[in-house]
Amino acid sequence: MACPITVRLIDSTDGRPAAGIHVVLQFWEANRDWRTVTETLTGADGGSGAWLPDDAALPAGTYRLMVDTRAYFQRRRAVVTFPLVPVVFDHRLRDPQTRLCILLSPHGYTAYRE
């Protein structure tokens, strides 16, 4: 079984993978607070890689990716409008793999499920 939640970041200004971006995965708890599950830096392919074990038992529910774009766009000498991109999504057990793609630019972003 593959990693249950994966992410791929693409820099939409040039269509390349966005490497070296800090991403945090959080779970929405019943007490109405976010709990950090894991975090990683995106690899050369813009992906989250093996940030969770393949057999990780993640509960169904609401999750949030916090994507820290500030340092990435500063390295590219771009002024960033959205320095921290939150992407909230549902992960369902009946569909055990959630693959998210996020297109980033200095002044916007788009997220979708693959």
C-alpha positions in Angstrom: 0.0 0.0 0.0 1.4 3.5 -0.9 1.6 6.5 1.4 -1.9 7.6 2.2 -1.5 11.3 1.6 1.0 12.8 -0.8 1.5 16.3 -2.2 3.3 17.7 -5.3 4.1 21.4 -5.6 4.6 23.0 -9.0 5.9 26.5 -9.6 3.4 27.8 -12.1 5.6 30.7 -13.2 7.9 28.3 -15.1 6.1 24.9 -14.8 8.9 23.3 -12.7 8.6 21.3 -9.5 8.9 23.5 -6.4 11.7 21.9 -4.4 12.8 22.7 -0.9 9.4 24.0 0.4 8.5 23.2 4.0 5.1 21.5 4.2 3.3 20.5 7.4 0.4 18.0 7.5 -2.2 18.6 10.3 -5.3 16.8 11.4 -8.5 18.5 12.7 -9.1 17.2 16.2 -12.5 16.8 17.9 -11.5 19.5 20.4 -11.4 21.9 17.4 -7.7 22.3 17.2 -5.1 21.2 14.6 -2.6 18.5 15.5 0.6 18.1 13.5 0.9 14.7 11.9 4.2 15.1 10.0 6.3 17.6 8.1 8.8 17.6 5.3 10.7 19.6 2.7 9.7 18.9 -0.9 12.2 17.0 -3.0 13.6 17.8 -6.4 10.4 16.5 -8.0 8.3 18.9 -5.8 6.9 15.9 -3.9 6.5 15.1 -0.3 8.3 11.8 -0.7 8.1 9.2 2.1 6.9 11.6 4.8 4.5 8.9 6.1 5.1 5.2 6.3 3.4 3.3 3.5 1.2 1.5 6.1 0.4 4.6 8.1 -3.1 4.3 9.5 -4.5 7.8 9.2 -8.1 8.3 10.3 -10.7 9.7 7.9 -11.3 13.3 8.5 -10.3 16.8 7.8 -6.6 17.6 7.2 -4.7 20.8 6.5 -1.4 21.3 4.5 0.5 24.4 5.6 2.8 25.2 2.7 5.5 27.8 3.6 6.2 29.6 0.3 8.0 32.6 1.7 11.6 31.2 1.7 11.1 29.5 -1.7 10.0 32.7 -3.5 12.7 34.8 -1.7 15.3 32.4 -3.1 13.8 33.2 -6.5 14.0 36.9 -5.8 10.2 37.3 -6.0 7.9 39.3 -3.7 5.3 36.9 -2.3 1.7 37.8 -1.6 0.8 34.4 0.1 3.8 33.5 2.3 1.9 30.6 4.0 -0.6 28.6 1.9 -3.2 26.6 3.9 -5.0 23.8 2.0 -7.8 22.1 3.9 -9.2 18.8 2.5 -11.0 15.6 3.5 -9.2 12.3 3.5 -11.6 9.3 3.3 -10.9 5.7 4.3 -13.0 4.3 1.3 -10.5 6.1 -1.0 -7.2 5.4 1.0 -4.9 7.5 -1.2 -5.2 11.3 -1.3 -2.8 12.9 -3.8 -2.9 16.6 -3.9 -1.2 18.9 -6.4 -0.7 22.6 -5.6 0.3 25.1 -8.3 2.2 28.1 -6.7 3.1 31.5 -8.0 4.3 34.6 -6.0 0.7 36.0 -6.1 -1.6 33.0 -6.1 -2.1 29.3 -5.8 -4.5 26.5 -7.0 -5.0 23.2 -5.3 -6.6 20.1 -6.7 -6.8 16.4 -6.0 -5.2 14.1 -8.6 
